[in-house]
């Protein structure tokens, strides 16, 4: 066991991409293989979407809009805070 640990530590320490090497070691030790056979799916308001382009666009729209909505809320809050003060 100590020999294996030293071997794996040596592999990781000499690796350019330590994270990838560590993941490869873990996969080999646990006999796990990546399962890419399943098609990606997303449930949008009860509709099961399987088209990867629509899924990507949905995520992009969501994360783009959440930034805009957050900025708008911050600006409104700042304006409300300013209007509460009398100078």
N, C-alpha and C positions, 0 to 999 in steps of 0.2 A: 504494500500500500504506500509506503514512504517513497519507494522508487517511482511509482506512477505519479505521485504528487510532484516530486522533483522534476520528472519528465515534462509534465504539463506546465509547471511553472516556467521551465526553460523555454518551452514552445511559445508561451505567451510573452515572456520577456524579450525574446528575439524577434517577435512579430512586429511588422510595420503597423498593422491594424489589430491592436490587442483585443478590442471588443469582438471583432469578427472571429478571431482565433478562439477566444474564450467560448463564444456561442457554438462554434464548430465542435469544440471539445465536449461541451455539455450535450449537444445533440448526439455525438457518437457514444457517449457514456449512457445516455438514456434511451438510445435506439429510436429517437424521434425523427421523423422525416417531415418535411414541410408538406402540408396538404393544400395544394393549390387547385384541387379538382373542383371545389365548390365555386359556383358563380356568385359574385357579390350581389347582395340584395339590400334594399333600403325600404323601410316602411314609411311612407309619407302620407300622413293623414288617412291611414287605412288602405292606401294603395301600395302594393308591393312592386317596387321598381327594380328591374334587373339590368337595364341598359347602363353600362359603365359611364357613358358620356353624360347621361341624365343625372346619375348619382354624383359625378364630379361637379357638374354645373350646380346642382342643389347645394352641395357643401360650399362651393365657391360663393354662391349667392348669399347663403346664410352668414358665412364669416365676413363677407364684405359688408353686408347690411348691419351686422351687430356692431361693427366699428362705427359706422355712420350714426347709428342710433345712440350709441354710448356718447359720442362727441356731442350730439344734439342735446342729450340729457344734461351733460356737463355744462354746456353753454346756457341752457335754460336755468339750471341751478345757480350758476354764477350771476345771471341777470336778476334772478329773484333775490339773491343775497345782496346785490348792489342796491336794489330798489327798497330794501328794508332799512337801509341806513340813510339818515338825513345829514347832509353835509352843510 
